[in-house]
Amino acid sequence: MSVDTHSRVGSQAVAVRPVRAWWFAAAAVAFGAAAVTAIAQATGHFHWWAGFVLIPGAFIAAAGAPLLTRGGGRAMTGYLVAWVGVIVFTVGAMLMFGVMTEGWPVMIMLPTLAVAGTYIWRPDHPLARAFHRTVATLALCGTTLGVIFLLMNTDVVDFGDTDWWGGFMMAAAVAVALNGLALLRHQIEYRLQAVTLAVFPALIVFLLGLRFIRGDWPTDF
């Protein structure tokens, strides 16, 4: 088989993958929108006007699917477009069921999960990679915070008068410090400065979070 034949076959394969991805995404969109609508009608929570949010969100999500098969920067663009669609679709579904008051923490969970997922496209340079990993880890902390809010809204957990959110300050500080200390493994310029800029602010935030969660933060100055 000649080189030209190989190139034609390769280009045809690349062209087929986005087409298949588009049809798969379109089928998923149709099924998702139909399922949400049918369940809402069956449970007596149908709000027809929510379809003006639900359906565009589904099409936006489907539009990102073909780009995901391309690889490289276009795959990341497709990933972000798909996540925007998923978030809009979820808002439409929540409006359809009328659960926005109780379910608003999902709007914290989905964007933070999207940010955390971008770590798949981490950069090569250790400093940039450590910064990206820090952002992704902080995003996961935000996802966990959204989960806690959701559990509190549904009365699954109750922290009472405890300043429980101080624990998330401590977790975020630990994430920043560990990602900063990971730079010590690499022989790069300004390594110690970068570690210092990560660890010392993280230590301050950790101590503040500890005081908050213990409830000994002064209220009178």
Secondary structure, 3 states (H helix, E strand, C coil): CCHHHHHHHHHHHHHHHHHHHHHHHHHHHHHHHHHHHHHHHHCCCCCHHHHHHHHHHHHHHHHHHHHHCCCHHHHHHHHHHHHHHHHHHHHHHHHHHCCHHHHCCHHHHHHHHHHHHHHHHCCCCHHHHHHHHHHHHHHHHHHHHHHHHHHHHCCCCCCCCCCCCHHHHHHHHHHHHHHHHHHHHCCCCCHHHHHHHHHHHHHHHHHHHHHHHHCCCCCCC
